Amino acid sequence: MCAWTLAAQTEKIGDKADGNRSLPVHRIKLFDENGDVVKPYHERSMPFSLRETCGRECHSYDTISQGWHFESGFGSNDSGRAGAPWIFSDQFSATQIPLSWRAWPGTVHPQEIGMTPFQFVKDFGGFYPGGALGEADSVHSLDNYFRWNVAGKQEINCLACHETNPAYNPAEYVTQMKKQNYRWAATAASGIGQMEGSAAKMPDNYDLYGTFDAPSPNDPVPMVFYEETPFNRRGEVLFQVKRKVPNEKCYACHSTAVVGENAERWHGDDDVHIAAGMSCVDCHRNGLNHKITRGYEGEKNGIVSLTCAGCHLGDDAESVAGRMGAPKPQHAGLPPVHFEKLSCTACHSGPVLGNESADIKTSISHKLGTVGVNKSATAMPHVQAPIFLPGHDGKIAPHKIMWPSYWVDVRDDSIHILPVENIRTIVLQKSTYRDTLHSGDWPQLSDSLLATILDSLAQQDTTLQQVGYISGGLLFTAKNDSEVVAQPHSAGKPYTWALAHDVRPARQSLGIAGCNDCHAYNSPFAFASVSPPTPVLSAQGRVESMTVFRGASHWQTKLFALAFYFRPVLKLILAIVALLLVAVLALYAFKGLATLTQNLASKQSLDKG
């Protein structure tokens, strides 16, 4: 069992609540990774350790490390519903790959592209709050043994979520992780200490505890300088910790922006729940083990009342409101088949769908909120939403989607992903693209340029069997020095993951304008264009309708939609037919009544005679 997983230990002060709902005061001493008290006036102070500071007496660190955000699939056999991937993108090699340590179908394991945990933490650690990948010896490879000693471990950063002091700077945390200052990142982000130097510029034999000369005056050794103001006379620091995580802390990693829409913050609106005064953690809750509820139906160890249906419909069909008074939808006139085929989010969540799927950016994939972020609308990676597809439970739901693009060696129908570094060099040599306008987009590849790059890769490494390029759902291989052959390949299938936010008000839900919202002949729900992004010019512009993309027949859906055009006429015809039937029935009823009356009159006459 990994060292970071649950271990036998005594219950600590903060592990179990005593029933008091007030907020505990966190005025505490800081401890470094060796368990020594941090003293700000020391000439070479160590950064404080959150494992030692938070986990020393108050919180069971090993239990917390089981949390969804920390264990990364190493501490659980249940990966749950496929979620957002870590997207590796490299602009000049025209590469974007969905990565996951959880083996979600459609993702690539980081080791398949030669990425070690150390490299992963360097590239993505700014949005990874620490845990297994950053500190478990059993996960780390010996290849980076010396670099881990220099950079230190990335412990769970409790402050990333729970520290509400405005001085805490998540962008600074990202900056420090890029510099391989793993052990220093939380201290620098907290604002309690100022960081100098970069572990990335230190040699493998750098000794944190010894005397070591800086490589150059411009590259000082990693060192933290504490501000004296936060410390009181007893050497304690007051943290503004909240048990209930504020929304803004979640947004640091979980923001989504539609490209070209609501470019200014004041143009947009919040999720309807946020606007109503709720917070993210009202639904996404957790206990000490930090296994946060994701809120989808059928979630293992989930809480039914925290799903959409569980909250708004409840268990009592006769109740007038849902959980905590949540508005209970009536769905008047909506056929029950919709609840069998559609998720709640299909009608209520995500960007309003137009005639084409929208390009989106997310905090993690596009490094939103960080220093020097590229704000261009075309910056990689290319992600789209919403795409209406069957979800994990078979119900149609809105999804985010990305098509992988990467260079491969094709061997007997199997593929091996090629390293990015050599490809980037060759692309830069063979093309004139330098992105002088800072678009952040990949180079545009003509067939002749692509064929030249593929040929150069084959010549550079003669052990390769057949060099190819996966992009936009296709595998491209060289036919000759100026032409390529494109064919569909399973490795090019897009990766999709369900989206649930932002939730729109009921008056903006799909179907509010009637059946035609979904069933019209040109309804975006059924017929919006889905175009796989690719840098290959000859493959650009390929379009499929939303219906075909989710595996249904385009023309059958079109014919079904036509029925809704004639529904008013059909209703009129049915009404006329109904009236005629009523008239016929009335006519025969009157005739029958007349006959009955005549018979009775005749009988009475006979009786009198």
C-alpha positions as CSV (number, residue, x, y, z in Angstrom):
1,M,0.0,0.0,0.0
2,C,1.3,3.5,-0.9
3,A,2.7,5.5,1.9
4,W,0.2,8.3,1.4
5,T,-2.9,6.0,1.8
6,L,-4.9,5.6,5.0
7,A,-2.7,4.5,7.9
8,A,-3.6,3.4,11.4
9,Q,-3.6,6.6,13.5
10,T,-5.3,8.2,16.4
11,E,-8.2,10.6,15.8
12,K,-7.0,14.2,15.7
13,I,-8.5,17.4,16.9
14,G,-10.1,18.5,13.7
15,D,-11.1,15.0,12.4
16,K,-14.5,15.0,14.1
17,A,-16.9,17.9,14.8
18,D,-18.3,18.4,18.2
19,G,-21.5,19.9,16.9
20,N,-20.5,23.6,17.2
21,R,-21.1,25.4,13.9
22,S,-18.8,28.3,14.5
23,L,-15.5,28.7,12.7
24,P,-12.4,27.5,14.6
25,V,-9.6,30.1,14.8
26,H,-6.5,28.8,13.0
27,R,-3.7,30.8,14.7
28,I,-0.9,28.3,14.6
29,K,2.9,27.7,14.4
30,L,4.4,26.8,11.0
31,F,6.4,23.6,10.7
32,D,8.8,22.7,7.9
33,E,9.1,19.3,6.2
34,N,11.5,18.1,8.9
35,G,9.0,19.0,11.7
36,D,11.0,22.0,12.9
37,V,9.2,25.3,13.8
38,V,9.6,27.9,11.1
39,K,11.3,31.1,12.4
40,P,11.1,34.0,10.0
41,Y,14.3,35.6,11.2
42,H,16.5,32.6,10.2
43,E,18.8,33.5,7.3
44,R,17.9,30.4,5.3
45,S,14.4,29.5,6.5
46,M,12.7,26.5,5.0
47,P,9.2,26.7,3.5
48,F,6.5,25.6,5.7
49,S,5.0,22.1,5.2
50,L,1.3,21.7,5.1
51,R,1.6,18.0,6.0
52,E,3.4,19.0,9.1
53,T,1.6,22.2,9.8
54,C,-2.0,21.1,9.2
55,G,-1.5,17.4,9.8
56,R,0.7,17.4,12.9
57,E,-2.0,17.6,15.6
58,C,-5.2,18.8,13.9
59,H,-6.1,16.9,10.7
60,S,-5.4,13.3,9.6
61,Y,-3.4,14.0,6.5
62,D,-3.3,10.4,5.3
63,T,-7.1,10.2,5.4
64,I,-7.5,13.5,3.6
65,S,-5.1,12.2,0.9
66,Q,-7.7,9.7,-0.2
67,G,-9.7,12.7,-1.7
68,W,-10.8,12.8,-5.3
69,H,-8.5,15.7,-6.1
70,F,-5.4,14.2,-4.6
71,E,-5.3,10.4,-5.2
72,S,-5.5,10.7,-9.1
73,G,-6.7,7.1,-9.4
74,F,-3.9,5.6,-7.4
75,G,-5.9,5.1,-4.3
76,S,-9.2,3.9,-5.7
77,N,-10.5,1.2,-8.0
78,D,-13.4,3.3,-8.9
79,S,-12.6,6.0,-11.5
80,G,-16.3,7.0,-11.7
81,R,-17.9,8.7,-14.7
82,A,-15.3,9.9,-17.2
83,G,-14.4,13.5,-16.4
84,A,-12.2,16.4,-17.6
85,P,-8.8,15.2,-18.8
86,W,-5.5,16.9,-18.4
87,I,-4.8,18.2,-21.9
88,F,-1.2,18.1,-23.1
89,S,-0.8,20.6,-25.9
90,D,2.2,21.7,-27.9
91,Q,1.6,24.5,-30.4
92,F,4.4,24.1,-32.9
93,S,4.1,20.3,-33.2
94,A,0.3,20.6,-33.6
95,T,-0.3,18.2,-30.7
96,Q,-3.1,18.0,-28.2
97,I,-3.7,14.8,-26.2
98,P,-6.3,14.1,-23.5
99,L,-4.4,12.5,-20.5
100,S,-5.6,10.7,-17.4
101,W,-4.1,8.5,-14.8
102,R,-7.6,7.0,-14.2
103,A,-7.8,5.0,-17.4
104,W,-10.9,6.6,-18.7
105,P,-11.7,5.3,-22.2
106,G,-10.6,7.7,-24.8
107,T,-7.8,9.2,-22.7
108,V,-4.1,8.5,-23.0
109,H,-2.0,7.4,-20.0
110,P,0.8,10.0,-19.4
111,Q,3.4,7.3,-19.5
112,E,2.4,6.5,-23.1
113,I,3.8,9.8,-24.2
114,G,6.9,9.4,-22.0
115,M,5.6,11.7,-19.2
116,T,6.8,10.8,-15.7
117,P,5.0,12.0,-12.5
118,F,7.8,14.6,-12.1
119,Q,7.1,16.0,-15.6
120,F,3.4,15.9,-15.0
121,V,3.7,17.9,-11.8
122,K,5.9,20.4,-13.6
123,D,3.4,20.9,-16.5
124,F,0.1,20.5,-14.6
125,G,1.0,20.9,-10.9
126,G,-0.2,24.5,-10.8
127,F,-3.8,23.2,-11.1
128,Y,-3.2,19.9,-9.2
129,P,-3.5,20.5,-5.4
130,G,-0.8,17.9,-4.5
131,G,-1.1,14.4,-3.3
132,A,-0.2,11.0,-4.8
133,L,1.6,12.2,-7.9
134,G,3.5,14.9,-6.1
135,E,4.7,13.1,-3.0
136,A,4.2,9.3,-3.1
137,D,7.6,7.5,-3.4
138,S,5.8,4.4,-4.8
139,V,4.5,6.5,-7.7
140,H,7.8,8.2,-8.5
141,S,10.3,6.8,-11.0
142,L,14.0,6.5,-10.3
143,D,14.7,8.4,-13.4
144,N,13.8,11.6,-11.6
145,Y,15.2,10.7,-8.2
146,F,17.7,13.6,-8.0
147,R,15.2,16.1,-9.4
148,W,12.7,15.2,-6.7
149,N,15.4,15.8,-4.1
150,V,16.0,19.3,-5.6
151,A,12.4,20.3,-6.2
152,G,10.9,18.7,-3.1
153,K,7.6,17.0,-2.9
154,Q,4.3,18.6,-3.8
155,E,2.3,18.1,-0.7
156,I,-1.5,18.6,-0.5
157,N,-2.1,22.3,-0.6
158,C,-4.8,22.8,1.9
159,L,-4.7,26.6,1.3
160,A,-5.7,26.3,-2.3
161,C,-9.3,25.7,-1.2
162,H,-9.6,26.7,2.4
163,E,-7.5,29.8,2.8
164,T,-9.7,32.9,2.2
165,N,-7.1,35.5,2.9
166,P,-7.0,37.8,-0.2
167,A,-3.2,37.6,-0.1
168,Y,-3.3,34.0,-1.3
169,N,-2.4,34.0,-5.0
170,P,-3.2,30.9,-7.0
171,A,-1.4,32.4,-10.0
172,E,1.8,32.5,-8.0
173,Y,1.4,28.9,-7.1
174,V,1.3,28.1,-10.9
175,T,4.4,30.2,-11.4
176,Q,6.3,28.4,-8.7
177,M,5.4,24.9,-10.0
178,K,6.7,25.8,-13.4
179,K,10.0,26.7,-11.8
180,Q,10.0,23.2,-10.1
181,N,9.7,24.9,-6.7
182,Y,7.4,22.2,-5.5
183,R,8.2,22.4,-1.8
184,W,8.1,26.2,-1.9
185,A,5.0,26.8,-4.0
186,A,2.4,26.9,-1.2
187,T,4.5,29.2,0.9
188,A,5.0,31.6,-2.0
189,A,1.3,31.6,-2.9
190,S,0.2,32.2,0.7
191,G,1.8,35.6,0.8
192,I,3.5,34.8,4.1
193,G,6.8,34.4,2.4
194,Q,8.5,35.7,-0.8
195,M,10.3,33.3,-3.0
196,E,13.5,33.7,-5.0
197,G,15.3,31.3,-7.3
198,S,14.3,28.4,-9.3
199,A,14.9,24.7,-8.6
200,A,14.7,24.0,-12.3
201,K,18.0,25.9,-12.7
202,M,19.8,24.0,-10.0
203,P,22.0,21.0,-10.9
204,D,21.0,17.5,-9.7
205,N,23.6,17.6,-6.9
206,Y,22.1,20.8,-5.3
207,D,22.0,20.4,-1.6
208,L,19.2,22.3,0.1
209,Y,20.8,22.1,3.5
210,G,24.4,22.7,2.5
211,T,26.4,25.6,1.2
212,F,25.9,25.9,-2.5
213,D,26.9,28.8,-4.7
214,A,24.3,30.1,-7.2
215,P,25.0,29.1,-10.8
216,S,25.0,32.8,-11.7
217,P,24.0,36.1,-10.2
218,N,20.8,36.0,-12.2
219,D,19.9,32.5,-10.9
220,P,19.9,32.6,-7.1
221,V,19.4,29.4,-5.2
222,P,15.8,28.7,-4.1
223,M,15.1,30.6,-0.9
224,V,12.1,31.9,0.9
225,F,12.1,35.2,2.8
226,Y,9.3,35.4,5.4
227,E,7.4,38.6,6.1
228,E,7.6,39.4,9.8
229,T,4.1,41.0,9.9
230,P,2.0,37.7,9.8
231,F,3.9,36.3,12.9
232,N,2.9,37.2,16.4
233,R,5.3,37.2,19.4
234,R,4.8,33.5,19.9
235,G,5.7,32.8,16.2
236,E,2.2,32.0,15.2
237,V,0.4,32.9,12.0
238,L,-3.4,33.5,11.6
239,F,-4.9,31.7,8.7
240,Q,-8.3,32.8,7.4
241,V,-9.5,29.2,6.9
242,K,-13.1,28.3,6.1
243,R,-14.6,24.9,6.2
244,K,-17.1,25.8,3.5
245,V,-15.0,26.6,0.4
246,P,-15.9,29.8,-1.3
247,N,-16.9,29.7,-5.0
248,E,-14.0,31.8,-6.1
249,K,-11.6,29.1,-4.9
250,C,-13.3,26.5,-7.1
251,Y,-13.2,28.9,-10.0
252,A,-9.4,28.9,-10.0
253,C,-9.4,25.5,-11.5
254,H,-13.0,25.0,-12.8
255,S,-13.8,28.1,-14.8
256,T,-15.2,27.7,-18.4
257,A,-15.4,30.5,-20.9
258,V,-17.1,30.4,-24.3
259,V,-14.8,31.9,-26.9
260,G,-16.1,35.2,-28.3
261,E,-19.1,35.3,-25.9
262,N,-19.3,37.6,-22.9
263,A,-15.7,38.6,-23.3
264,E,-16.2,41.1,-20.5
265,R,-17.1,39.6,-17.1
266,W,-20.0,42.0,-16.6
267,H,-21.6,40.9,-19.8
268,G,-22.2,37.4,-18.4
269,D,-24.4,35.7,-15.8
270,D,-23.6,33.2,-13.1
271,D,-25.0,29.7,-12.8
272,V,-28.6,30.1,-11.6
273,H,-27.8,28.4,-8.3
274,I,-24.9,30.8,-7.6
275,A,-27.1,33.7,-8.5
276,A,-29.6,32.4,-6.0
277,G,-27.0,32.5,-3.2
278,M,-25.8,28.9,-3.2
279,S,-22.2,27.8,-3.3
280,C,-20.4,25.0,-5.2
281,V,-20.0,22.9,-2.0
282,D,-23.7,23.0,-1.2
283,C,-23.9,20.2,-3.7
284,H,-20.3,19.0,-4.0
285,R,-19.8,17.9,-0.4
286,N,-17.2,15.8,1.3
287,G,-16.2,14.3,4.6
288,L,-12.8,14.1,6.2
289,N,-11.6,11.8,3.4
290,H,-12.4,14.6,0.8
291,K,-14.1,12.2,-1.6
292,I,-16.2,15.0,-3.0
293,T,-19.6,14.1,-4.4
294,R,-19.7,14.7,-8.1
295,G,-23.5,14.9,-8.2
296,Y,-24.4,12.6,-11.1
297,E,-27.1,9.9,-10.9
298,G,-25.7,6.4,-10.2
299,E,-22.5,7.8,-8.5
300,K,-20.9,5.2,-6.2
301,N,-21.1,6.5,-2.7
302,G,-23.0,9.5,-4.0
303,I,-25.9,11.2,-2.2
304,V,-29.1,10.9,-4.2
305,S,-30.6,14.1,-2.7
306,L,-27.6,16.1,-4.1
307,T,-28.3,15.1,-7.7
308,C,-30.5,17.3,-9.9
309,A,-33.5,15.1,-9.6
310,G,-32.9,14.2,-6.0
311,C,-32.9,17.9,-5.0
312,H,-35.7,19.2,-7.1
313,L,-38.1,16.2,-7.2
314,G,-37.4,14.6,-3.9
315,D,-38.8,11.3,-2.7
316,D,-42.4,12.5,-2.1
317,A,-44.4,12.8,-5.3
318,E,-47.1,14.8,-3.5
319,S,-44.7,17.5,-2.1
320,V,-44.9,21.0,-3.5
321,A,-41.2,21.6,-3.3
322,G,-37.9,19.7,-3.4
323,R,-35.0,19.5,-0.9
324,M,-34.7,22.7,1.2
325,G,-37.6,24.2,-0.7
326,A,-36.0,23.8,-4.1
327,P,-38.5,24.7,-6.9
328,K,-40.2,21.5,-8.1
329,P,-40.7,21.5,-11.9
330,Q,-44.1,20.5,-13.2
331,H,-43.0,19.6,-16.8
332,A,-46.7,20.1,-17.7
333,G,-47.5,18.4,-21.0
334,L,-44.0,16.8,-21.4
335,P,-44.3,13.1,-22.4
336,P,-42.6,10.8,-19.9
337,V,-40.3,9.4,-22.6
338,H,-38.3,12.5,-22.3
339,F,-37.3,11.6,-18.7
340,E,-36.2,8.2,-19.9
341,K,-34.1,9.5,-22.8
342,L,-32.7,12.9,-21.5
343,S,-30.7,13.9,-18.5
344,C,-31.7,17.1,-16.6
345,T,-28.7,18.8,-17.9
346,A,-29.7,18.3,-21.5
347,C,-32.3,21.0,-21.2
348,H,-30.9,23.1,-18.4
349,S,-27.1,23.3,-18.5
350,G,-24.3,24.6,-20.6
351,P,-24.0,27.3,-23.3
352,V,-27.1,27.9,-25.4
353,L,-26.5,25.8,-28.5
354,G,-26.4,27.6,-31.9
355,N,-26.1,26.3,-35.4
356,E,-22.5,25.2,-34.6
357,S,-20.9,23.9,-31.4
358,A,-19.0,26.7,-29.6
359,D,-15.2,26.8,-28.9
360,I,-14.5,27.0,-25.2
361,K,-11.6,27.5,-22.8
362,T,-11.2,26.0,-19.4
363,S,-9.0,27.0,-16.5
364,I,-6.8,23.9,-16.5
365,S,-6.5,23.3,-20.3
366,H,-5.8,27.0,-21.1
367,K,-4.2,28.1,-17.9
368,L,-6.8,30.8,-17.3
369,G,-6.0,33.2,-14.5
370,T,-2.3,32.8,-14.7
371,V,0.5,35.2,-15.5
372,G,1.1,35.6,-19.3
373,V,-1.9,33.6,-20.3
374,N,-2.7,33.8,-24.1
375,K,-6.1,35.4,-24.4
376,S,-6.4,34.8,-28.1
377,A,-9.6,33.1,-29.3
378,T,-7.7,30.6,-31.3
379,A,-5.2,29.5,-28.5
380,M,-4.7,25.8,-28.2
381,P,-6.0,23.3,-27.1
382,H,-9.2,23.2,-29.2
383,V,-12.2,22.2,-27.1
384,Q,-15.9,22.5,-28.0
385,A,-19.3,22.4,-26.3
386,P,-22.1,21.5,-26.0
387,I,-22.3,18.2,-27.9
388,F,-25.4,16.2,-27.0
389,L,-24.4,12.6,-26.6
390,P,-25.5,9.6,-24.6
391,G,-23.9,9.7,-21.1
392,H,-22.7,7.0,-18.7
393,D,-26.4,6.1,-18.0
394,G,-27.5,6.1,-21.7
395,K,-29.4,9.4,-21.3
396,I,-28.5,12.2,-23.7
397,A,-26.6,15.0,-22.0
398,P,-24.4,17.9,-23.0
399,H,-20.7,17.2,-23.3
400,K,-17.4,18.9,-23.8
401,I,-15.3,17.4,-26.6
402,M,-11.8,17.4,-28.0
403,W,-10.2,15.6,-30.9
404,P,-6.7,14.3,-30.2
405,S,-3.9,15.3,-32.6
406,Y,-0.5,13.6,-32.3
407,W,2.3,11.9,-34.3
408,V,2.5,8.1,-34.3
409,D,4.4,5.1,-35.5
410,V,1.8,2.6,-37.0
411,R,2.8,-1.0,-36.4
412,D,0.5,-3.8,-37.4
413,D,-2.7,-1.8,-36.7
414,S,-1.3,-0.6,-33.3
415,I,0.1,2.9,-32.8
416,H,2.9,4.2,-30.7
417,I,2.9,7.9,-29.9
418,L,6.1,9.7,-30.9
419,P,7.9,12.2,-28.6
420,V,7.0,15.8,-29.2
421,E,10.5,17.3,-29.0
422,N,11.9,16.0,-32.2
423,I,8.7,16.7,-34.1
424,R,8.6,20.3,-33.0
425,T,12.1,20.8,-34.3
426,I,11.3,19.3,-37.7
427,V,8.0,21.3,-38.0
428,L,9.9,24.5,-37.3
429,Q,12.6,23.6,-39.8
430,K,10.1,22.7,-42.6
431,S,7.5,25.4,-42.1
432,T,7.7,29.2,-41.9
433,Y,5.1,29.4,-39.1
434,R,6.4,31.3,-36.0
435,D,3.2,32.7,-34.6
436,T,4.4,36.3,-34.6
437,L,0.8,37.5,-33.9
438,H,0.7,35.3,-30.7
439,S,-2.5,33.6,-31.8
440,G,-1.6,30.5,-29.9
441,D,-2.9,28.3,-32.7
442,W,-1.2,25.4,-34.4
443,P,0.5,25.7,-37.8
444,Q,-1.6,25.1,-40.9
445,L,-0.4,22.0,-42.6
446,S,-0.8,21.6,-46.4
447,D,-0.7,18.1,-47.7
448,S,2.8,18.7,-49.2
449,L,4.1,20.1,-45.9
450,L,2.6,17.3,-43.9
451,A,4.1,14.7,-46.3
452,T,7.5,16.4,-46.0
453,I,7.3,16.3,-42.2
454,L,6.3,12.6,-42.2
455,D,9.1,11.8,-44.5
456,S,11.6,13.7,-42.4
457,L,10.5,11.8,-39.3
458,A,10.9,8.5,-41.1
459,Q,14.4,9.4,-42.3
460,Q,15.4,10.6,-38.8
461,D,14.5,7.2,-37.2
462,T,14.7,4.3,-39.6
463,T,13.3,1.9,-36.9
464,L,9.8,3.4,-37.4
465,Q,7.5,1.2,-39.5
466,Q,5.1,3.8,-40.8
467,V,4.9,7.4,-39.6
468,G,1.5,8.9,-39.3
469,Y,-0.4,11.9,-37.9
470,I,-3.7,11.5,-36.0
471,S,-5.9,14.5,-36.2
472,G,-9.6,15.3,-36.5
473,G,-10.5,11.7,-36.3
474,L,-8.3,10.7,-39.2
475,L,-4.9,9.0,-39.7
476,F,-2.7,10.7,-42.2
477,T,0.1,8.8,-43.9
478,A,2.4,9.9,-46.7
479,K,1.5,8.6,-50.2
480,N,4.6,10.3,-51.8
481,D,6.7,13.4,-51.1
482,S,3.7,15.8,-51.7
483,E,0.5,13.8,-51.1
484,V,-1.0,12.1,-48.0
485,V,-3.7,9.5,-47.5
486,A,-6.3,10.1,-44.9
487,Q,-8.5,7.4,-43.4
488,P,-10.6,7.1,-40.2
489,H,-8.8,5.6,-37.3
490,S,-10.1,4.5,-33.8
491,A,-7.2,6.4,-32.2
492,G,-8.6,9.6,-33.6
493,K,-12.0,9.3,-31.9
494,P,-12.8,12.3,-29.8
495,Y,-12.8,12.3,-26.0
496,T,-16.0,13.6,-24.4
497,W,-16.9,14.4,-20.9
498,A,-20.3,15.5,-19.4
499,L,-20.8,19.1,-18.4
500,A,-23.3,20.2,-15.8
501,H,-22.7,24.0,-15.4
502,D,-23.6,26.7,-15.9
503,V,-27.2,25.9,-15.1
504,R,-29.6,28.3,-16.9
505,P,-32.9,29.6,-15.4
506,A,-36.0,27.6,-16.2
507,R,-37.2,30.3,-18.6
508,Q,-34.0,29.7,-20.7
509,S,-34.2,25.9,-20.7
510,L,-34.4,23.9,-23.8
511,G,-38.0,23.3,-24.7
512,I,-39.4,26.4,-23.1
513,A,-40.6,27.6,-26.5
514,G,-42.3,24.3,-27.2
515,C,-41.5,21.1,-29.1
516,N,-39.8,22.9,-31.9
517,D,-36.8,23.8,-29.7
518,C,-35.6,20.2,-30.2
519,H,-37.8,18.8,-33.0
520,A,-37.9,21.5,-35.6
521,Y,-36.4,20.7,-39.0
522,N,-33.4,22.9,-38.3
523,S,-33.2,22.4,-34.5
524,P,-29.6,22.9,-33.2
525,F,-30.3,20.1,-30.7
526,A,-30.6,17.6,-33.6
527,F,-28.8,19.3,-36.5
528,A,-26.2,21.7,-35.2
529,S,-22.9,21.3,-37.1
530,V,-20.0,19.5,-35.5
531,S,-16.6,20.1,-37.2
532,P,-13.5,18.4,-35.9
533,P,-10.6,20.9,-35.5
534,T,-7.4,19.9,-37.4
535,P,-4.4,21.8,-38.7
536,V,-4.5,19.7,-41.9
537,L,-5.9,22.1,-44.5
538,S,-7.4,19.4,-46.7
539,A,-9.4,18.0,-43.8
540,Q,-10.8,21.2,-42.5
541,G,-14.4,22.0,-42.9
542,R,-15.7,18.5,-42.6
543,V,-19.1,18.7,-40.9
544,E,-21.5,16.2,-39.3
545,S,-24.8,17.0,-37.7
546,M,-25.3,16.5,-34.0
547,T,-27.7,13.6,-34.8
548,V,-25.2,11.6,-36.9
549,F,-22.5,12.3,-34.4
550,R,-24.5,10.5,-31.6
551,G,-25.1,7.6,-33.9
552,A,-28.7,8.3,-35.1
553,S,-29.9,8.5,-38.7
554,H,-29.9,12.1,-40.1
555,W,-32.7,11.5,-42.5
556,Q,-34.9,9.6,-40.2
557,T,-34.6,12.4,-37.7
558,K,-35.3,14.9,-40.5
559,L,-38.5,13.0,-41.4
560,F,-39.5,12.8,-37.8
561,A,-38.9,16.6,-37.5
562,L,-41.2,17.2,-40.5
563,A,-44.0,15.7,-38.5
564,F,-43.8,18.7,-36.2
565,Y,-44.3,21.1,-39.0
566,F,-47.6,19.5,-39.8
567,R,-48.7,19.1,-36.2
568,P,-50.9,22.2,-36.2
569,V,-52.6,20.9,-39.4
570,L,-52.7,17.4,-37.9
571,K,-54.3,18.8,-34.7
572,L,-56.9,20.6,-36.8
573,I,-57.6,17.5,-38.8
574,L,-57.9,15.5,-35.7
575,A,-60.2,18.1,-34.2
576,I,-62.4,18.1,-37.3
577,V,-62.5,14.3,-37.3
578,A,-63.3,14.3,-33.6
579,L,-66.2,16.7,-34.2
580,L,-67.4,14.6,-37.1
581,L,-67.3,11.5,-35.0
582,V,-69.2,13.4,-32.2
583,A,-71.7,14.6,-34.8
584,V,-72.2,11.1,-36.2
585,L,-72.6,9.6,-32.8
586,A,-75.1,12.4,-31.9
587,L,-77.0,11.8,-35.1
588,Y,-77.3,8.1,-34.5
589,A,-78.1,8.8,-30.8
590,F,-81.0,11.1,-31.9
591,K,-82.1,8.5,-34.5
592,G,-82.0,5.8,-31.8
593,L,-83.9,8.0,-29.4
594,A,-86.5,8.8,-32.1
595,T,-86.9,5.1,-32.9
596,L,-87.2,4.2,-29.2
597,T,-89.8,7.0,-28.8
598,Q,-91.8,5.7,-31.8
599,N,-91.7,2.1,-30.4
600,L,-92.9,3.2,-27.0
601,A,-95.7,5.3,-28.6
602,S,-96.7,2.3,-30.8
603,K,-96.7,0.0,-27.8
604,Q,-98.9,2.4,-25.8
605,S,-101.3,2.7,-28.7
606,L,-101.6,-1.1,-28.9
607,D,-102.1,-1.3,-25.1
608,K,-105.0,1.2,-25.3
609,G,-106.6,-0.6,-28.3
